[in-house]
Amino acid sequence: MMKRSEEITRQYFTFLDKHIQDVISGTVQDFMGLNEIAGALAVSHKHLTDTVKKEMGKHPCYFYDGKIIEQVKQMLINSDKSIAEIARIFTYDPSNFSKFFKKMTGSTPGEFRNCNKF
């Protein structure tokens, strides 16, 4: 029997994966805030945060950003879209996108692409 906290955590990760794909495909216009995600999972923001922290050791935003970055990396490596196009797909202004990517990975999107393209 799965504990409720494990179930909430699993639902959160399942929701993130689908939601990020929906943003990439254009089905959804914007990334939801943690508040909205908690609402969609029928738990409070605080309960979602506390539960994911307890189960996984880090704040839910850490995993949210991490999953977005993984998708960005895949697109940088596997597509010929410009960095500005990729930024728009992920609903970022291109300059903020580069800052976010560099903060998360230590390199700019361009540097990452150059190092990982074959």
N, C-alpha and C positions, 0 to 999 in steps of 0.2 A: 504494500500500500504506500503510495507516494504521499509525503507530507505536503500540507497546503503550501508551505513556503517553497518547496521544490516545484510544485505545480505552477505557482505564480511566476517563478523564475523561468521555467520552461516556456510558459505562455508569453512572457516578455520577449525572449529570444526568438520564438516563432513569429511573433508579431513584428519584431524589428526586421527580420529577413524579408517577410512579405512586404512590409511598408517601404523598405528601401527599394525593392524591385518595382513597386508601384510608382515611386518617384522617378526612377530611371526610365521606366516605360512611358511616363507622362500621364499615367492613369490618375495620379494624385499630383497636385500642383506644388506642394510644399512639404517639407519635413514637419511632422507633428512635434510639439513640445512634449516633455515628459509628463506634464499635467494631463494633456489630451490622451496620451498613451495609457496612463493610469486609469483615466475615465473609460477608455475603450475596454480595458481589462476588468473594469468594475471594482477597482481598489483605489484607495486614496494615494496621492502623490507620496506622502510620507511613508505609507505602508509599502508601496512599491520600492522606494529607495532603501528603506530599512531591510526589506526582505532580500533584495538582490545583493546588497552589501553583506548581509549575514551569510547568504549561500555562496557568493562568488568572491567576496573579499574586496570588491571595488564598487564605486558608485555606478548606477545604471548608465550614466552619460559616458563613462569610460568605454563601455561596450558598444554603445550606440555610435560614438565617434569612430571606434575601432572598426566596426562593420562597414561604416561608410568609407573609411580609408581603404579597406580591403577591396571594395568594389571600384573605387577610384583607381587603385593600382592596376586592377585587372583591365580596366578600360584604357589606361595609359599604355599598358604593354600590348594589348590585343586589338587596339583600334587605331585608325589613322586620324581620328578626330583631333582637332586642335585643343590645346589646353583651355582656351576660352570656351569652346563648345562643351567640353567636359565639365567645366565650372558651371555653365548654365544648366546642363542636365542635372547636376547635383544642387541646383538652385542657389548657387553662390555667385556673387560678384567676383570676376576674375582675380582682382587684387586680394580680396579677403580669402579667396580659395587658396591662393599660393601661400598666404600666411598660415592658414589652418593646416595645410598639407605639411608645410615645413615644421610647424610646431609638433605635429603628430609623428613625423618620420625623420626629421633632421635634414631632409633635402627638399629642394623645390620640385614641383611636378616635372619640370624640364630635365633637371638633373636625374631624377628617378627614371624617367623614360629613356634617357640616353644610356644609362647604366644597365638597363634591363631589356632593351630591344635587341633582337638578334638579326 
